[in-house]
Amino acid sequence: MSASETNRAIDAVWRIESAKVIAAVARIVRDVGVAEELAHDALVAALEQWPQSGVPRNPGAWLMAIARRRAIDHVRRDRRFGRKAEEIARELEARRGPDGPDLDESLDDEIGDDLLRLVFTACHTVLSTDARIALTLRLLCGLSTAEIARAFLAPEATIAQRIVRAKRTLADENVPFEVPRGNELAARLPSVLEVVYLVFNEGYTATAGDDWMRPALCDEALRLGRVLAGLVPREPEAHGLVALMEIQASRASARVGPSGEPILLLDQNRALWDHLLIRRGLAALDRAGSLSPQPGPYTLQAAIAACHARARTADATDWPRIASLYDQLARLVPSAVVELNRAVAIGMAFGPAAALERVDALMAEPTLRTYHLLPSVRGDLLVKLGRLEEARAEFERAAALTRNARERELLLSRAQACRMDATKDQIFADH
């Protein structure tokens, strides 16, 4: 294997194994910042040794063993732990086994718990949402600071500072590296699910930049969501979120045209949808439903996505059912965005006039003042009602509000189409 092939293999292994390694080391040193540094020491060791020795048969185990050894050394050096540190180090050393850098089978069952501890630590509510997202992408998804910065169109230095501050805050606040129990777990799980949800949404429809989607972020969020659902198998909303992401991700190939232009849901070629992901999503939705008779917000959103997934054509979509699900979602998590989405469903189910009345009522909503989808939805309803000049103005306003270049192009093209159709109508009217 060439040096470049070895480096690619190391990068792939690190993406897969880094969260497990960091989690296992954090359990020993009780500091995610230190744990990340020690895990990176193991990565550096791999970069130094594997080009000469070759990639080990079990590369994840090799990294884990090296990182644990570094952790043991760190604990021994840290005098703050005193005698207890020596006891921990002796216990871990005794359990390591004599065969060199190989994964300790006696600790295999603890990896899941370690990962869960890391998830809840990185997504702790003591951190801001932005900090939680950055730290999660770094520790649990294995993304570099540069990759996170590119994904969110932020300066790399800003992301680096955000991650450093987040790790410092966790240390300063003495956030325990543990899985919360009982009521505390229930209270903090929404924070974890929110981070995964936000990462996926940013990948699914980028808020800014030149690309309509960032598939890598969707992939990382979905991978993390699957891990989380496996770690908390009795939590219905974890399965609900996975169901939502699986079904949404199934449309990825149909959402973007040959030149990267957005293709809206009703215009997509459904033959391009990934039916394996749809089946996985529907299975996760069934799992969520079996765990709780009262669906939570992610399960309800997954149920809405399932209505689209089950429809063979756009015309076959069960819009009354979708409107009913949005009614439930609005009662559970009332928000102006949910009301806007409910108006869209009502428009599809019962006609644009009924929907426009609801959308007009949202025009004065402060939280939607800069939300580009409000004038976009209103423009779409006005087109259906034949009020083309008004629709054109709404699409132009929406284009001015969005920060995504692809979306802006789509909105301006719709505005131009309204202008042309309105001109044609005027010509016919004059004759």
Disulfide bonds with the S-S distance in Angstrom:
none
